[in-house]
Amino acid sequence: MTGQYAHNIDAKGRLFIPAKLREELGETFHVTIGQDGCLSVFSDAKWASIMEDLKTRTYSEVKALRPMFANAADCEPDGQGRILIPALLRSYASLEKEVVVVGSFDRVEIWNAQRWAELEAAAFDSGALEKAMEELGL
């Protein structure tokens, strides 16, 4: 999944997910706590793959993920392509109005627009992006 889309979250907590990303995610999305203060959105297939992988691990390894599962929500887009993001998830990611929806490899990430701008600027300015690309042979 790729791309970056600026949108506003409405007062009811609904967020438009771009058609390109909805096509890749399918009919039901799994939204939960992501890394670095964003929300991660997974397709049914990816969520099932994550669950299968976790079944091979010990409970001690998996229990650190309790908050991720406790705050996960299944979301289905409405007729206008919006999903309702629960209040706890909005609070975790500081989603109040301006957000950025980002395609990020095998998931979609939802970011507070200011936080995303800072992260993106730091990646460009520090050379971290170029270094990561070089290490991966890109």
N, C-alpha and C positions, 0 to 999 in steps of 0.2 A: 504494500500500500504506500502511495506516495502523494505528495501535494501538501499545500498549506492554505487554509481558508479562514478568513476573518469573519466572525459572526457575533451577534449579540445573544445573550441568554435573556429570556424574558422574565418578568416578575414572578411567573408561576414556576420557573425553573426549567422551561422548555428550550431546547437548543436544536437548530436546524443542522442536520448532517448532510453534507453534499451528496448528490445523486451518485457520483463516481464511487465514493466510499460506501454508500449504502449498498450498491451492487456487490461490492467485494465482501461486505460484512454479512449479507444475507438478511433474512426477515427478523431475526431476534439477535440483539447484541447483548453482551455481558460487560457491564461497566463496573469498574472497581478502582480502588486506590492504585495509582501508578508510582513510578519512581520519580524522584526530584520534584515532588509537589504537583504532579499532573494526575489526570485520570486516564486509565487504560481501558480501551474498548476492544473486545475480542469477538470474533465470529463464533457461531456454535461449534464449528469444526475445530477451531484453535482452542476454545475453552475445553472441549472434550479431550483434546490432545494433552492439555495441561493436567487435567484430572487423571488421565491414564498414567502420565509420568509420575504424578504425586503418589499414586497407588503403589509404586515400586519403592517408595522411600519410607523410612520409619516415622512413627508418629512424632518422635522428638525432632526430626528434621522439619516436619510439616507444621508443627504447632506455632512456630513463629509467624506463620501466615494467617493466623486467626483473624486479625483485623481486616485483612484483605477479603476474606470470605464473609465476615460479618457485615461488611459494607458493600458487598457486591449486589448489583441489581440487574435483573433481566429487563431490557427495554425494547419495545417494538415501536418503530416510527409510526406517527399518525399520518393522516392523508396528506399533510403538508411536509412530510419528511423530518418532523421534529421528534425528539425523544425527551422524556421527562427525567431529569437528573435529580435524585433524592437530595434533600437538604444537607444531610451529613456529608455526602460526596462533594456538593457545591462548596460547603464550608472548608473541607479538607484542601481543595484545590484553589480556594479563594476566587471562585467564579461568581462574580457579581453582575457584570454587564458585558464588557468586551472580552471575547475569548478567541483563541486560535485552535482550529481543529487541524491536526497534523497526521498525515499518513506516515507511519514509522515501522517499515519492514513488515512485520506480521500482525500489526495492531494499529489502531488509531489512538492518538493521544489528544486529550482536551486540556488546554492550558489557559491560565489567566494570561491575557494578552501582554501585559507588562512583564510578567515573569518570563514568558516565551521570548520576548524581544531581548531581554537581558541575557538569557541563555544562548540565544543565537548569536548575539554580538560577541559574547565571550568566546564562543567556539571559533568565530571568524578571526577575532583580534588576537587570540592566544596562539593560534597555529594548531590547536588541538584537532580540528577537523582534518587538516592536511596530514597531520601525523597519523591519525587513525586510518585515513585512506591509504597512506603509504604502507602501514603495517598489514593491511588487508590486501595489498596488491592492486588497489584501485587507481 
